[in-house]
Amino acid sequence: VQGRHYSSVADGPGEIDTMVCCSWPLVTEAKAHGLTPAGRRGGPKRVERVSRDVLVESFSQTSRARGYIVDEHGRLFAPKENDPEVQLLPDVIDGVTDAVVTFERMDPLAMFAQGLTGEDGRPVWVVNAADLLMVTDVLDDPASFHHYARTRAASAAAGVGIYVESDGLGGYLIDRLRSQLDHAAANPDAHVMLGYSS
């Protein structure tokens, strides 16, 4: 479903851009902010603005939605704020996967999103729209895509740096990113990188 509103006891009204409604929902926040030429050159003020507007805000929105679903056992959503709510999620939830979809490619920011937002260890998959379409083209059944989203969120939380999504997808097709996740777990002080010359 897309564009659903909810009312949280802790955080008040909230909105989810898209949500896959199942026993392990996938909650997605989409951001259309782009990088200016100054941002593409690495201008500190522009990069900080995009990090704040895209990453910090979307991490906060998915965190509030996760809190509503998991902590408050929220299952009721409405198509518009103040419309009648209906139950969209099952009574029992096994977990939630958070994803942030950006309109524009911003791989370096996505790769270090957890650190830039101050939320190291939080499982959130940050992907741009073109790469999301690539993943859905290759993993064209819902279960495979859902597992990939969960695995990518887990890899980001574990500190596995994936420079471009095609590298992450390739690693997933080989061993479900198991070798990278195992290496990160065995070497907590090392930064595990997947991409280009790694």
Salt bridges, closest charged atoms under 4 A:
GLU29 OE2 - LYS31 NZ 3.52
ASP53 OD2 - ARG49 NH1 3.43
ASP53 OD1 - ARG52 NE 3.40
GLU57 OE2 - LYS31 NZ 2.76
ASP98 OD2 - ARG66 NE 3.15
ASP98 OD2 - ARG122 NH2 2.73
GLU104 OE2 - ARG40 NH2 2.28
ASP107 OD2 - ARG105 NH1 3.12
GLU119 OE1 - ARG122 NH1 3.07
ASP131 OD2 - ARG105 NH1 2.98
GLU165 OE2 - ARG152 NE 2.79
ASP182 OD1 - ARG178 NE 2.97
